[in-house]
Amino acid sequence: MDLLFVGNRKQEIIDDFREEQIENLKKNWDKFDTQTTKAVSKKLRQRIIDYIIKPILQTADVLDQFLANTGQTFADCTQNTMAYLMLSHAWKTLNISLSPVEMRRLTNMPNYDSVKARKYIIQRMKELAGSENMARFRYIAAESDLPTDSQIIVHLVETYISIKNPSVIPPLIQDHFGDVFKYLVIYFYITPELDWKLFDTISS
């Protein structure tokens, strides 16, 4: 646990941790050759689907049913409906693993906070979860005002960790060193507090 990060989220503190993360990533980048990265990345993709994407999609389906009489879905509901979902206790009777507040954080990305973007993000999650080992992963966004799959994946991992493991410093680097999955593999390697069992058969 890093108490400084937990207790102080000022921009200068985040920037300091980002610089430290960059240095650690650079130091460990060459430890992972193509074959090793591919093996660990395959595990990581499945963990992201199982731990993050599937619970989001399952929760979205339940919330869609909950909102059915309004003619809205979680993805396209109005701000008032979203506020109701977030503040109401009615959702606590539903069989969901993520609260509306958590769902809002996971499906609303910085610079892409719109109904169009939220619907696209959910659709991309469906495509990725529905293909073996994220085979439908795209490196280019469908439109210029929509996020890339790389941006979506890093946002999901960062936000999920912030929700479920708030004492752990999430991935903070935006450019992903040009290889989003290798970046995340090494992030997990240098963050042993997150036991996603990615390196069980990999020697240090």
C-alpha positions as CSV (number, residue, x, y, z in Angstrom):
1,M,0.0,0.0,0.0
2,D,1.3,3.5,-0.9
3,L,-0.2,5.8,1.7
4,L,1.1,8.9,-0.1
5,F,-0.8,8.0,-3.2
6,V,-3.9,6.9,-1.4
7,G,-4.1,10.0,0.7
8,N,-3.0,12.6,-1.8
9,R,-4.2,12.6,-5.4
10,K,-3.0,16.1,-6.3
11,Q,-1.7,16.3,-9.9
12,E,1.9,16.8,-8.8
13,I,1.8,13.6,-6.7
14,I,0.3,11.7,-9.6
15,D,3.0,13.1,-11.9
16,D,5.7,11.9,-9.5
17,F,4.3,8.4,-9.4
18,R,3.9,8.4,-13.2
19,E,7.6,9.2,-13.6
20,E,8.5,6.5,-11.2
21,Q,6.3,4.1,-13.1
22,I,7.9,5.0,-16.4
23,E,11.3,4.3,-15.0
24,N,10.3,0.9,-13.6
25,L,8.6,0.0,-16.9
26,K,11.8,0.9,-18.9
27,K,14.0,-1.1,-16.5
28,N,11.8,-4.2,-17.0
29,W,10.8,-3.8,-20.7
30,D,13.6,-6.0,-22.1
31,K,12.9,-8.8,-19.5
32,F,10.0,-9.8,-21.7
33,D,10.8,-11.1,-25.1
34,T,8.1,-11.6,-27.8
35,Q,7.4,-15.2,-26.8
36,T,7.1,-14.5,-23.1
37,T,5.0,-11.4,-23.6
38,K,2.7,-13.4,-25.9
39,A,2.2,-16.1,-23.3
40,V,1.5,-13.7,-20.4
41,S,-0.6,-11.4,-22.6
42,K,-2.9,-14.3,-23.5
43,K,-3.5,-14.9,-19.7
44,L,-4.0,-11.2,-19.2
45,R,-6.5,-10.8,-21.9
46,Q,-8.6,-13.5,-20.4
47,R,-8.3,-12.1,-16.9
48,I,-9.5,-8.7,-18.3
49,I,-12.5,-10.4,-19.9
50,D,-13.3,-12.5,-16.8
51,Y,-12.6,-9.9,-14.1
52,I,-13.8,-6.7,-15.7
53,I,-15.6,-7.0,-19.0
54,K,-18.0,-9.8,-18.3
55,P,-19.2,-8.3,-15.0
56,I,-19.7,-4.9,-16.7
57,L,-21.8,-6.5,-19.5
58,Q,-23.8,-8.6,-17.1
59,T,-24.5,-5.6,-14.9
60,A,-25.5,-3.5,-17.9
61,D,-28.0,-6.3,-19.0
62,V,-29.6,-6.2,-15.5
63,L,-29.8,-2.4,-15.4
64,D,-31.3,-2.5,-18.9
65,Q,-34.1,-4.7,-17.6
66,F,-34.5,-2.5,-14.6
67,L,-34.9,0.6,-16.9
68,A,-37.1,-1.2,-19.5
69,N,-40.3,0.6,-18.5
70,T,-38.5,4.0,-19.1
71,G,-37.7,3.1,-22.7
72,Q,-34.0,3.6,-21.9
73,T,-30.9,1.5,-21.5
74,F,-27.9,2.0,-19.2
75,A,-25.9,3.1,-22.2
76,D,-28.3,5.8,-23.5
77,C,-30.2,6.8,-20.4
78,T,-30.6,10.5,-19.6
79,Q,-28.5,12.4,-17.0
80,N,-31.5,12.4,-14.7
81,T,-32.0,8.6,-15.0
82,M,-28.3,8.1,-14.4
83,A,-28.5,10.3,-11.3
84,Y,-31.5,8.3,-10.1
85,L,-29.6,5.0,-10.6
86,M,-26.5,6.3,-8.8
87,L,-28.4,7.8,-5.8
88,S,-31.3,5.4,-5.5
89,H,-31.1,2.3,-3.2
90,A,-33.4,0.3,-5.6
91,W,-30.4,-1.1,-7.5
92,K,-29.3,-2.9,-4.3
93,T,-32.1,-5.4,-4.8
94,L,-30.7,-6.4,-8.1
95,N,-28.3,-9.2,-8.7
96,I,-25.3,-7.2,-9.9
97,S,-21.7,-7.1,-9.0
98,L,-21.0,-3.5,-9.8
99,S,-22.9,-0.5,-8.5
100,P,-24.3,2.2,-10.9
101,V,-21.6,4.6,-9.7
102,E,-18.9,2.0,-10.5
103,M,-20.5,1.3,-13.9
104,R,-20.5,5.0,-14.6
105,R,-16.8,5.2,-13.9
106,L,-16.0,2.2,-16.0
107,T,-18.0,3.1,-19.0
108,N,-17.4,6.9,-19.1
109,M,-13.9,7.8,-20.3
110,P,-12.2,11.2,-20.1
111,N,-12.8,13.1,-23.3
112,Y,-15.4,10.5,-24.4
113,D,-18.2,11.2,-21.9
114,S,-21.2,11.0,-24.2
115,V,-24.0,8.6,-24.9
116,K,-22.5,7.8,-28.3
117,A,-19.1,7.0,-26.7
118,R,-20.6,5.0,-23.9
119,K,-22.6,2.9,-26.4
120,Y,-19.5,2.3,-28.5
121,I,-17.4,1.4,-25.4
122,I,-20.0,-1.2,-24.4
123,Q,-20.3,-2.5,-27.9
124,R,-16.5,-2.9,-28.2
125,M,-16.5,-4.8,-24.9
126,K,-19.1,-7.2,-26.3
127,E,-16.9,-7.7,-29.4
128,L,-13.8,-8.3,-27.5
129,A,-15.4,-10.7,-25.0
130,G,-17.1,-12.5,-27.8
131,S,-13.9,-13.3,-29.6
132,E,-11.2,-15.8,-28.6
133,N,-8.3,-14.0,-26.8
134,M,-9.7,-10.6,-27.9
135,A,-9.2,-11.5,-31.6
136,R,-11.4,-8.6,-32.6
137,F,-9.1,-6.1,-31.0
138,R,-8.7,-3.0,-33.1
139,Y,-5.8,-0.6,-33.1
140,I,-7.7,2.2,-34.8
141,A,-11.0,3.7,-33.6
142,A,-14.0,3.5,-35.7
143,E,-14.4,7.3,-35.7
144,S,-12.1,10.2,-34.7
145,D,-14.4,11.1,-31.8
146,L,-14.4,7.6,-30.3
147,P,-11.6,5.8,-28.3
148,T,-9.3,3.1,-29.5
149,D,-9.5,-0.4,-28.1
150,S,-6.1,0.3,-26.4
151,Q,-7.5,3.4,-24.7
152,I,-10.6,1.4,-23.6
153,I,-8.6,-1.5,-22.2
154,V,-6.2,0.7,-20.2
155,H,-9.2,2.8,-18.9
156,L,-11.0,-0.4,-17.8
157,V,-7.9,-1.8,-16.0
158,E,-7.0,1.6,-14.4
159,T,-10.6,2.2,-13.2
160,Y,-11.2,-1.4,-12.0
161,I,-8.0,-1.3,-10.0
162,S,-9.0,2.1,-8.5
163,I,-12.3,0.6,-7.5
164,K,-11.3,-2.8,-6.3
165,N,-7.7,-2.1,-5.1
166,P,-7.7,1.6,-4.2
167,S,-4.4,1.3,-2.3
168,V,-2.6,0.2,-5.4
169,I,-1.2,2.7,-7.9
170,P,-3.0,2.0,-11.2
171,P,-1.4,2.3,-14.7
172,L,-0.7,6.0,-15.3
173,I,0.9,6.2,-18.7
174,Q,-1.1,7.3,-21.6
175,D,1.0,6.3,-24.7
176,H,1.4,2.7,-23.5
177,F,4.9,2.6,-25.1
178,G,3.3,1.7,-28.4
179,D,2.3,-1.8,-27.2
180,V,-0.7,-1.8,-24.9
181,F,-0.6,-5.4,-23.8
182,K,3.2,-5.6,-23.2
183,Y,2.8,-2.3,-21.2
184,L,0.1,-3.9,-19.1
185,V,2.0,-7.2,-18.7
186,I,5.0,-5.3,-17.3
187,Y,2.7,-3.0,-15.2
188,F,1.4,-6.2,-13.5
189,Y,5.0,-7.5,-13.2
190,I,6.1,-4.4,-11.3
191,T,2.9,-4.3,-9.2
192,P,3.0,-7.6,-7.2
193,E,0.2,-6.4,-4.9
194,L,-2.1,-7.4,-7.8
195,D,-2.2,-11.2,-7.8
196,W,-3.7,-12.0,-11.1
197,K,-1.6,-15.1,-11.4
198,L,-0.1,-14.1,-14.7
199,F,3.5,-15.2,-14.0
200,D,3.1,-18.6,-12.3
201,T,5.2,-20.3,-15.0
202,I,7.5,-17.4,-15.9
203,S,10.9,-17.2,-14.3
204,S,12.0,-13.8,-13.0
